[in-house]
Amino acid sequence: MSIAEQFGNIGSEISRTAKWATRNPETSRAALYRALDLFDLMLDDPRHRQSVARLREIARAREVVVDLFDGSNQYGSTPEALQRYFDAYAAAARR
């Protein structure tokens, strides 16, 4: 998968995480863990290891997601802002 497809898939899990956060925390947490697993797979992908900038982008996105859903939200992120970020990758993957 391309990086756009991979980020698009993570965006789907982030959307689920946000959607279920107040209605079903267990389902929300499961979606968050799936998103984190996808991030970790991206970070381990040899294709991405060739670019420090790409690894930094992946790692920073992971950090912001964890900060929002399981941290103190020191970056002041919102689920909507994260969704817009990941939706841009999903749209690029569809082109």
PyMOL commands that set and color helices and strands:
alter all, ss='L'
color gray80, all
select helices_A, chain A and resi 3-20+25-44+48-50+52-70+79-94
alter helices_A, ss='H'
color red, helices_A
deselect
rebuild
show_as cartoon
